[in-house]
Amino acid sequence: MYTRARCANPEFGKEDTVMKINALKSALMSGEYDARLAHIYGEAAVAKQRDRYAAAIDSFVALYGADRE
């Protein structure tokens, strides 16, 4: 039997949480997600993971365009 995991973020799935891809990358690079990245990967890995996520965003933009939400 499978159970659905509850999302820890109460805002997840709400329409007002949709963000343009450029705003997401800007927020990422300005450090808005550093605490979350540190929680997941450890404080020492934040810069590396920030760069990795930025590269993933760039790849997404190259494939699908920057006008996506």
N, C-alpha and C positions, 0 to 999 in steps of 0.2 A: 504494500500500500504506500502510495506517495502522498506527501503533504506539501502544500505550497509554502515556501519560506516567506516570512513577512519582511517587507522592506524596512530598513532602519530609518529611512528618510521619509517623513510624512508628506513631503512635497512631491515625491516621485509620482509621476503620472498626471500631474495637474497641468493644464494647458499653459498657465503662466510661467512654467519652468522651462519652456522651450527657449533655446538660445541660438542665435545665429552663430555659425561656425567661427567667424572672425572674432566675435565677442568671447567665445569659449577660449580660443587660443590666447587672446589678450589677457583674459582672467587667469589662465594657466601660467602664462609667462610673468605676470605681475605678482605671482605668489599666492593668489587666492586659494589655490588647492594644495598648498604646501602641507598644511596640517593633515589633510586627508591622505596625501601621499606618504607622509611620515608614519601615519597610523598603519598603513598597508605595508610599506616597504622598509620602514626604519628611517630615522633622521639622516643617517649617512648617505642614503640612496636618493634623497629628494631631488637633487640637481640632475642626476642621471635619468631618473624617471620622468622629470619634467621635460627634459629633452626628448625622451623616447615618445612621450605622449604628443609633444609638438610635432615630431616627425610623422606620427600616425595621422594627425590632423592634416598635415601638408599632403600626405598621400591620399587622404579622403578627398581633399579639395582638388587634387590633380585628376582624380577619377570622376568625381561627381559635380564639381564646381563649388564656388564659395557662397552661392546664394541659397544653400540648403539650411534647414533648421535642424 
